[in-house]
Amino acid sequence: MRITFIPSTRDAKMLRLITVLTFLIPSALTAAASPYGLWLTQKKGVIVDVYACGDALCGRTVWLKKMKFKDGRDRLDRKNPVEALRTRHWCGIEVISGVKPVSSSEWEGGDIYDPKTGKTFNFDMEQRGDQMKVRGYLGVKMLGKSETWTRTSAGGRNLCSGS
């Protein structure tokens, strides 16, 4: 004698839901754990696009709340130590380079460039879900400055292109 299971409508809906969740949950967790994408700085004035560059992470400014200085001048990279780069706009500059993974949520040993000062600092990042704790310092981590960046989207903002 053969017994056949015929699912009820309720059982069939539950089976479909479990099947869908089986595929959606792992991909959602993977996406949330990725450092790649757009990050809004703590003061909410800059968005940095973090991306892979070789075996490291890099980041480029893709949005500035204030594209011009108060006097109406464009925000150009005037303090850059390389004279040939002083005419480029802040928006589109690669500001993060060479940050290497030390775990699935931490990256160290990179650099961050500050166009306000024209200086480059050591740089580390630690991701906690949709937040990224970043730290810039010169040699000694304890003497550096930390910020928390938040994952974001373009959300109607006009993003700039690369330099």
Buried (B, 14 or more C-beta within 10 A) or exposed (E): EEEEEEEEEEEEEEEEEEEEEEEEEEEEEEEEEEBEBBBBBEEEEBBBBBBEBEEBBBBBBBBBEEEEEEEEEEBBBBEBEEEEBEEBBBBBBBBBBBBBBEEEBBBBEBBBBEBEEBBBBBBBBBBEEEEBBBBBBEEEEEEBEEEEBBBBEEEEBEEBEEB
